[in-house]
């Protein structure tokens, strides 16, 4: 599909600087776009790449419109500019517009799917081949269940939920509206609980369940365990990346961001708008307060207060870690100075 710059401006409520009738045939990132394509620029730092850019149209914020003239491209041709409030979101809308309407699945249950007679499906649900829906489970309206999904017994699933291929919901899992679960995620598996009795590890039964609130997205191969007696919970609007592990009895607050390979041990809790960066690990029974940020690769052994930014292993306040890192570069010289001082004082080096 193709469109004029003016037509695209109408899609994203933008303002055209240049030729509004210029025809756009494709939308690609800055480094890949060619003649007839539209691309986007978010920051002033990216302007240095414009000399090599071959795109015909730039989507950019108001603050960069006047700066583009100072970064001419090879051949001296000028870009047509499309000024918008948020270049990334506008570019997403443009890509979707140029690709045309997204393909959708026709509602219905594929013959190869297995739906228990006592399961209940809301209107306009789609159940694709080889999906399994267990006894007593209920689905709301317009859900899409992809091939190989297994929904256990007595699960409750809200409206407009999407479960991608291979996702597994153990018995009793609860999903709110508009939840997205990506491929091979596992929700509701037993928590890791054992007692050491008589020389062996004896399993503690995990009798709770897992509850996921509205508008949560769960990445591929993520696992969220059921609670021991109560529910493991994930709050509304939280976004969870691939390969995240959430242990039993955790209480994840609303609108959190959990980045790839984060691990939370059992009975952790978080407030609202918490960010856990990649590979952060949180010890059991730790609470992380509202709007706190835990840096990548950090190990969190104790509570983090609201609004704090921590980093490192073990995690410390960001300002303290910056001082530690800055001082490390001076350690070789300090060691040399100490050796000289010891020689002057006649003190032998240990070892």
Protein Blocks (a to p, Z undefined) as FASTA:
>chain_A
ZZdfklmmmmnopacedjfkbccfbdcdfklpcehiacddfbfklmmmmmmpcbfbdcdd
fklmmmmmmmccehhiacdddddfblmlmmmmmmmmmnopaddddedddfkbccdfkbcc
dehiacdehiacdehiacdehiacdehiacdehiacdehiacdehiacdehiacdehiac
dehiaehiacdddddeehiacddddfbdcdddehiacdehiacdddfklccdddehiacd
ehiacdehiacdehiacdehiacdehiacdehiacdehiacdehiacdehiacdehiacf
bdcdehiacedjddddfklmmmmmmmmmmmmmmmmmmmmmmmmnopaceZZ
